[in-house]
Structures are given as structure tokens and as C-alpha cells.
Amino acid sequence: MANEHWFTPELSLPRQLEREIDRRHAARMDRNDLSVLVDKLIVDWYRQNELVDRLLGKVRQLQVEVALSSAPPTKPDVSEDHLLMAKELREQLGID
């Protein structure tokens, strides 16, 4: 992809400040409170990873749709082998 800078987030100054406050707060926490926080972060991490994976899958799907919509028309007769391969690929990618 030519334009991937959107994928590397830059935190705004207010968000950087929030992050620093949270880091300093965590540095002062006792072991039990840290354990609770780490558990929450692990759960959130996996949930957010799943969300990002799904969203990137949707982005890829939309990119293909855009590419296909702007592609020159092709012959309407498609072989059964190609239809089967396309169906299998869509199933593997989880595309409806």
C-alpha cells in the first residue's frame, strides 16, 4: 500500500498527557492493584486485537470492491473452476 501513514497513530498532546498521567499513576500502584490492572489490560488487548483484525479485513474487502468497480469490464462467461476458487477464497477470508 502506498499510503500507510494512517496506520501509525500519532497521539494528540492531550492524549499524550493522559497517557503520562496514567503511567505515573501505575508506577505508584501496589502489587494487588497492578495485578487487577494488568488483567483488565490483557482482556482489553485481545478484544481490541480482534476488532482491529476484523476492521482490517473489512478494509481489504472494500479495497477489492473499489478496485473491481473501477476495473474494465470482463467477459461475462466465467468458468466453474474460477467461481469455485472465488467461493473458497471468500470463505477463507470470512467474506459473505
C-alpha positions as CSV (number, residue, x, y, z in Angstrom):
1,M,0.0,0.0,0.0
2,A,1.3,3.4,-0.9
3,N,-0.4,5.4,1.8
4,E,0.0,3.6,5.1
5,H,0.8,6.5,7.4
6,W,-2.8,6.4,8.7
7,F,-1.9,3.1,10.2
8,T,0.7,4.6,12.6
9,P,-1.2,6.7,15.1
10,E,0.2,10.0,16.4
11,L,-1.2,10.9,19.8
12,S,-2.5,14.4,20.2
13,L,-1.0,16.5,23.0
14,P,-4.0,16.0,25.4
15,R,-3.8,12.2,24.8
16,Q,-0.1,12.2,25.5
17,L,-0.8,14.0,28.7
18,E,-3.4,11.4,29.7
19,R,-1.0,8.6,28.9
20,E,1.7,10.1,31.0
21,I,-0.7,10.7,34.0
22,D,-1.8,7.0,33.7
23,R,1.8,5.8,33.5
24,R,2.8,7.7,36.6
25,H,-0.3,6.5,38.4
26,A,0.5,2.9,37.5
27,A,4.1,3.4,38.8
28,R,2.6,4.2,42.3
29,M,0.2,1.3,42.4
30,D,0.7,-1.6,44.8
31,R,1.1,-5.1,43.6
32,N,-2.6,-6.1,44.0
33,D,-3.9,-3.1,42.2
34,L,-1.3,-3.7,39.4
35,S,-2.5,-7.3,39.1
36,V,-6.1,-6.1,38.6
37,L,-5.0,-3.5,36.1
38,V,-2.8,-6.0,34.1
39,D,-5.7,-8.5,33.9
40,K,-8.0,-5.7,32.6
41,L,-5.4,-4.7,30.0
42,I,-4.9,-8.2,28.8
43,V,-8.6,-8.7,28.3
44,D,-8.9,-5.3,26.5
45,W,-5.8,-6.1,24.4
46,Y,-7.3,-9.3,23.0
47,R,-10.7,-7.7,22.3
48,Q,-9.0,-4.7,20.5
49,N,-6.8,-7.0,18.5
50,E,-9.8,-8.9,17.3
51,L,-11.6,-5.7,16.4
52,V,-8.5,-4.4,14.5
53,D,-8.2,-7.7,12.6
54,R,-11.9,-7.5,11.6
55,L,-11.7,-3.9,10.6
56,L,-8.6,-4.5,8.5
57,G,-10.4,-7.4,6.9
58,K,-13.3,-5.1,6.0
59,V,-10.8,-2.5,4.7
60,R,-9.2,-5.2,2.4
61,Q,-12.7,-6.2,1.2
62,L,-13.6,-2.6,0.4
63,Q,-10.3,-2.1,-1.4
64,V,-11.0,-5.1,-3.6
65,E,-14.5,-3.9,-4.3
66,V,-13.2,-0.5,-5.3
67,A,-10.6,-2.0,-7.5
68,L,-13.1,-4.3,-9.1
69,S,-15.6,-1.5,-9.6
70,S,-13.1,0.7,-11.5
71,A,-11.7,-2.2,-13.5
72,P,-12.6,-2.5,-17.1
73,P,-15.5,-4.9,-17.8
74,T,-14.5,-8.5,-18.4
75,K,-16.2,-11.3,-20.3
76,P,-19.4,-12.4,-18.7
77,D,-18.6,-16.1,-19.2
78,V,-16.6,-17.3,-16.2
79,S,-15.6,-20.9,-15.8
80,E,-17.0,-23.0,-13.0
81,D,-13.4,-23.5,-11.7
82,H,-13.0,-19.8,-11.3
83,L,-16.3,-19.5,-9.5
84,L,-15.4,-22.3,-7.2
85,M,-11.9,-20.8,-6.4
86,A,-13.6,-17.4,-5.7
87,K,-16.1,-19.1,-3.4
88,E,-13.3,-20.9,-1.5
89,L,-11.3,-17.8,-1.2
90,R,-14.2,-15.8,0.1
91,E,-14.9,-18.5,2.7
92,Q,-11.3,-18.5,3.8
93,L,-11.3,-14.7,4.2
94,G,-14.7,-14.8,6.0
95,I,-16.3,-12.6,3.3
96,D,-20.1,-13.0,2.9
